[in-house]
Amino acid sequence: MKKSYCPVDTFINVVKGKRKGTIILHLFQGDKRYSELVKLLTDISERMLTKQLKELEADGLINRTVSPEVPPRVVYSLTELGKEIHPVLKGMYKGGILFEKSIDELHN
């Protein structure tokens, strides 16, 4: 995570990426195993999902817990920082709905 000139840019740079915002929103609903996230995010490859999860973990937004089992059970959860940005992502979600309505109106 790097600071930008503007805090808005810093925020966007951290959450931009293939479905990072969606991953955070899913984890806000509760901890998820890797396999659950794969089922929820069918439009990205497992390789891309793994990359996004690693970046979110490195940025301090999610925790990755590995249970000492065979095969290992991996569970993802939000950190306190990840929980704190939920209202912002929820606002972005609502803004996205507004933009989608506008796009639909332009094309109809």
C-alpha atoms as a printed R data frame, in Angstrom:
    type eleno elety resid chain resno       x       y       z
1   ATOM     1    CA   MET     A     1   0.000   0.000   0.000
2   ATOM     2    CA   LYS     A     2   1.387   3.390  -1.017
3   ATOM     3    CA   LYS     A     3   0.160   6.880  -0.271
4   ATOM     4    CA   SER     A     4  -0.977   8.950  -3.232
5   ATOM     5    CA   TYR     A     5  -1.278  12.673  -3.690
6   ATOM     6    CA   CYS     A     6  -4.943  12.493  -2.685
7   ATOM     7    CA   PRO     A     7  -6.489  10.130  -0.090
8   ATOM     8    CA   VAL     A     8  -9.237   9.268  -2.590
9   ATOM     9    CA   ASP     A     9  -6.575   8.010  -4.996
10  ATOM    10    CA   THR     A    10  -4.898   6.050  -2.192
11  ATOM    11    CA   PHE     A    11  -8.205   4.329  -1.416
12  ATOM    12    CA   ILE     A    12  -8.952   3.551  -5.057
13  ATOM    13    CA   ASN     A    13  -5.436   2.227  -5.655
14  ATOM    14    CA   VAL     A    14  -5.809  -0.223  -2.758
15  ATOM    15    CA   VAL     A    15  -9.261  -1.577  -3.685
16  ATOM    16    CA   LYS     A    16  -8.952  -1.515  -7.457
17  ATOM    17    CA   GLY     A    17  -8.294  -4.822  -9.120
18  ATOM    18    CA   LYS     A    18 -10.258  -7.816 -10.241
19  ATOM    19    CA   ARG     A    19 -13.171  -8.011  -7.794
20  ATOM    20    CA   LYS     A    20 -11.323  -6.780  -4.680
21  ATOM    21    CA   GLY     A    21 -14.304  -4.704  -3.603
22  ATOM    22    CA   THR     A    22 -16.603  -7.673  -4.112
23  ATOM    23    CA   ILE     A    23 -14.289  -9.926  -2.095
24  ATOM    24    CA   ILE     A    24 -14.381  -7.452   0.794
25  ATOM    25    CA   LEU     A    25 -18.178  -7.175   0.606
26  ATOM    26    CA   HIS     A    26 -18.512 -10.990   0.687
27  ATOM    27    CA   LEU     A    27 -16.173 -11.225   3.675
28  ATOM    28    CA   PHE     A    28 -18.170  -8.552   5.495
29  ATOM    29    CA   GLN     A    29 -21.035 -11.065   5.492
30  ATOM    30    CA   GLY     A    30 -18.782 -13.566   7.284
31  ATOM    31    CA   ASP     A    31 -15.553 -15.521   7.092
32  ATOM    32    CA   LYS     A    32 -15.181 -17.588   3.937
33  ATOM    33    CA   ARG     A    33 -13.137 -20.583   2.941
34  ATOM    34    CA   TYR     A    34 -11.195 -20.308  -0.288
35  ATOM    35    CA   SER     A    35 -13.567 -22.760  -1.998
36  ATOM    36    CA   GLU     A    36 -16.556 -20.591  -1.032
37  ATOM    37    CA   LEU     A    37 -14.944 -17.537  -2.610
38  ATOM    38    CA   VAL     A    38 -14.260 -19.518  -5.787
39  ATOM    39    CA   LYS     A    39 -17.978 -20.381  -6.011
40  ATOM    40    CA   LEU     A    40 -19.037 -16.780  -5.331
41  ATOM    41    CA   LEU     A    41 -16.651 -15.233  -7.878
42  ATOM    42    CA   THR     A    42 -17.212 -17.301 -10.990
43  ATOM    43    CA   ASP     A    43 -16.100 -14.584 -13.413
44  ATOM    44    CA   ILE     A    44 -12.410 -14.640 -12.449
45  ATOM    45    CA   SER     A    45  -9.883 -17.452 -12.552
46  ATOM    46    CA   GLU     A    46  -8.598 -19.108  -9.386
47  ATOM    47    CA   ARG     A    47  -5.166 -17.760 -10.210
48  ATOM    48    CA   MET     A    48  -6.516 -14.187 -10.300
49  ATOM    49    CA   LEU     A    49  -8.528 -14.743  -7.115
50  ATOM    50    CA   THR     A    50  -5.400 -15.964  -5.325
51  ATOM    51    CA   LYS     A    51  -3.474 -12.909  -6.541
52  ATOM    52    CA   GLN     A    52  -6.183 -10.521  -5.320
53  ATOM    53    CA   LEU     A    53  -6.402 -12.270  -1.943
54  ATOM    54    CA   LYS     A    54  -2.632 -12.016  -1.483
55  ATOM    55    CA   GLU     A    55  -2.714  -8.300  -2.307
56  ATOM    56    CA   LEU     A    56  -5.609  -7.662   0.094
57  ATOM    57    CA   GLU     A    57  -3.723  -9.536   2.805
58  ATOM    58    CA   ALA     A    58  -0.517  -7.597   2.129
59  ATOM    59    CA   ASP     A    59  -2.466  -4.331   2.343
60  ATOM    60    CA   GLY     A    60  -3.861  -5.327   5.739
61  ATOM    61    CA   LEU     A    61  -7.513  -5.635   4.687
62  ATOM    62    CA   ILE     A    62  -7.979  -9.386   5.152
63  ATOM    63    CA   ASN     A    63  -6.614 -12.174   7.325
64  ATOM    64    CA   ARG     A    64  -5.675 -15.593   6.003
65  ATOM    65    CA   THR     A    65  -5.885 -18.418   8.530
66  ATOM    66    CA   VAL     A    66  -4.552 -21.871   7.673
67  ATOM    67    CA   SER     A    67  -5.673 -24.786   9.865
68  ATOM    68    CA   PRO     A    68  -3.136 -27.561  10.425
69  ATOM    69    CA   GLU     A    69  -5.166 -30.229   8.648
70  ATOM    70    CA   VAL     A    70  -4.605 -32.398   5.618
71  ATOM    71    CA   PRO     A    71  -5.536 -30.913   3.250
72  ATOM    72    CA   PRO     A    72  -5.040 -27.503   4.868
73  ATOM    73    CA   ARG     A    73  -8.214 -25.516   5.474
74  ATOM    74    CA   VAL     A    74  -7.792 -21.846   4.523
75  ATOM    75    CA   VAL     A    75 -10.252 -19.269   5.857
76  ATOM    76    CA   TYR     A    76 -10.341 -15.579   4.966
77  ATOM    77    CA   SER     A    77 -11.746 -12.850   7.188
78  ATOM    78    CA   LEU     A    78 -11.684  -9.074   7.351
79  ATOM    79    CA   THR     A    79  -9.240  -7.189   9.533
80  ATOM    80    CA   GLU     A    80 -10.443  -4.173  11.498
81  ATOM    81    CA   LEU     A    81  -9.279  -1.969   8.605
82  ATOM    82    CA   GLY     A    82 -11.236  -4.133   6.172
83  ATOM    83    CA   LYS     A    83 -14.349  -3.717   8.318
84  ATOM    84    CA   GLU     A    84 -13.847   0.042   8.563
85  ATOM    85    CA   ILE     A    85 -13.957   0.568   4.785
86  ATOM    86    CA   HIS     A    86 -17.267  -1.313   4.399
87  ATOM    87    CA   PRO     A    87 -19.424   1.869   4.424
88  ATOM    88    CA   VAL     A    88 -17.293   3.378   1.665
89  ATOM    89    CA   LEU     A    89 -17.603   0.266  -0.501
90  ATOM    90    CA   LYS     A    90 -21.339   0.147   0.185
91  ATOM    91    CA   GLY     A    91 -21.543   3.758  -1.042
92  ATOM    92    CA   MET     A    92 -19.574   2.849  -4.146
93  ATOM    93    CA   TYR     A    93 -21.986  -0.053  -4.728
94  ATOM    94    CA   LYS     A    94 -24.946   2.338  -4.574
95  ATOM    95    CA   GLY     A    95 -23.122   4.746  -6.892
96  ATOM    96    CA   GLY     A    96 -22.536   1.886  -9.323
97  ATOM    97    CA   ILE     A    97 -26.261   1.152  -9.369
98  ATOM    98    CA   LEU     A    98 -26.955   4.816 -10.205
99  ATOM    99    CA   PHE     A    99 -24.441   4.717 -13.062
100 ATOM   100    CA   GLU     A   100 -25.903   1.450 -14.370
101 ATOM   101    CA   LYS     A   101 -29.397   2.986 -14.433
102 ATOM   102    CA   SER     A   102 -28.019   5.968 -16.328
103 ATOM   103    CA   ILE     A   103 -26.293   3.671 -18.817
104 ATOM   104    CA   ASP     A   104 -29.508   1.679 -19.304
105 ATOM   105    CA   GLU     A   105 -31.470   4.888 -19.915
106 ATOM   106    CA   LEU     A   106 -28.934   6.061 -22.514
107 ATOM   107    CA   HIS     A   107 -29.146   2.784 -24.407
108 ATOM   108    CA   ASN     A   108 -32.935   2.474 -24.366
